[in-house]
Amino acid sequence: DYFVDRDKCPLDEDGKRDFEAVEAVDTELLNEHIHALLTGKTVRLPRFDFYEGRRMAGAELKLEKDDVLILEGLHGLNDKVLAAIPPQARYGVFLSPLTSLCLDQHSRTSTTDLRLLRRLIRDNRTRGNSPEATLNRWPSVVRGAARYIFPYQKNADVMFNSSLIYELPVMKPYAENLLRSVGEESPQRGEAMRLLRMLRFVPAMDPRLVPSNSLLREFIGGSIIEI
């Protein structure tokens, strides 16, 4: 929600918008709000509209006695984001899907592919991004993670593996429908076919069996938790 408006987002070395950079976050406003909250004031949170590509006014927030302030985001362990919080008052949790599955003795899924399929499904459902757009941007996402996320793992107090043993079977029908829509003339056709070949080895699972409060619902929808 603290992203800068899309037209103010920094550019990468290819001249494209770098949504992974910490500079894509309005850290000045974020720290201003954190400081206000920690000193008992009420703030009007922003709400980022991913369809419009700009911030809008969100809900008001005030911390009551003994409340815990939770910040969630790609740069949640970066000192630029946490400048308003004294180190002794922080507790960092690093979440990532870290488990790969062996499909047979020669084939396995990778953590990177799992993250890609999650994003492919979520961004189409919640942000209106086409499968081709997500595949086009994926190299930038991987590059951004190496630059802006993984170097800060050391700041975490605990690490949490968010992968689920059954999530590939649940995501399979969603991902297959999206990947099959990538046309033969598309530069991303080869990558789409690679992922489709991998999913051939995965059995499908009825998404109705997934609990309504599961982390997986962030991607496939139907969560009772407002995100």
Summary of the structure (lengths in Angstrom):
residues: 227
radius of gyration: 19.1
end to end distance: 10.7
largest distance: 58.7
contacts: 575
relative contact order: 0.12
helix: 41%
strand: 13%
